Amino acid sequence: MSTSVKISEESKHILEAIQARIILKTGRKFSQQELLDMIVKSFEGRDEELIKLLGIVRFPLSPEEIERLMEIPEDWGVETREEEIDRSLYS
C-alpha cells in the first residue's frame, strides 16, 4: 500500500542528495520511497531522540536541562520592581 506524503522543497533536495550519495557509495539505486521507509523505520523506538530533533520540550525537565535554561538569561544591570513588570505585561 502506498500513501503520498508532501515534503518541503528543501527536504526533497536533501532526499535527492542522499539518494545520489547512496548510489555512488553502493552502486545500487534505491527509490526515494525506499529511502523514506528506511529513515522512518530507523526512528522506530527512538522517540526521545526524535523529540530532541524536533525541538520539543518535554516536562518535567531534568535538573541538567533546568541548569542549562538558567544559564540563558543575561543580567542587563537594570533594576525592576514587580509593579513595573506587571504594568508592562498587563497594560
N, C-alpha and C positions, 0 to 999 in steps of 0.2 A: 504494500500500500504506500502511495506517495502523496505527500501533502506539500503544497508550496508554502514557503516562508519568505517574507520580504526582509531584506537586509539593506543597510545603507550602502551607498556607492563606495565609501571608504572600506567597509568590510568586504565588499565584493572584490575590490582591488587587492586587499590583503589575501583573500582566499585564492585569487588567481596567482599571486606571488608564491604562496605556499605550494600550490599545485605545481607551478613551474620548478621550484626547488626540489620537490619530491621526484619529479620526472628526471631532473639532472642527476640526483643522487642515487636513484634506484633503477632508472631506465624503464620504469613502469608508470603508466598513466592511470591515475585514479580520477574518477569524476568528482566534481565539486560536491555532489550528493554523498558520495562515499566518504570524502574528507569530512564533511559536516557530521555525518553519522559517527565517524571515529572520534571527532572532537567532543561531541555530546556524550558519547559513551565513556570517554576518558574522564569526565567530570562526575560520573555516577558514583555516589557515596562520598564525594568530596565537597559537600555543601559549604562547610566553613571556608574553604579556600575560595570557592565561587563567590560567597558573600563578601569576602575581603576584596576580591577583584572588582565587584560591583560597587564597592564603597558604601555598603550598607552597615550601619552601626547596629549592633545587637546589644540588648540590655539584659541583665546588668553588666556594666563594664568591669573588666578585671582591674585590680589595683595598678597594674602596669599601664593599662590604657588610660586610666584616670590621671596617673602621673604625667603621661605624655600630653594629655589635654591641658593640664595645669601649666605646662611649660610654654604654651602658645601665647597667652595674653602678655602684653608688654605694659610696663609702667610708664605712662606718659608724664608723670610728675604733676598731675593736676588733681587737686583735692576736690571731691564732690560729696554732697550730702544726699541722703536718701530722698529728701523733698525735691531736690533738683533733678534727680534721676526720674522720680515719679512724674514730675511736671513734663519732662522731655518725652517720656514714654506715653503718657495718657492724655496729653493736651492736643 
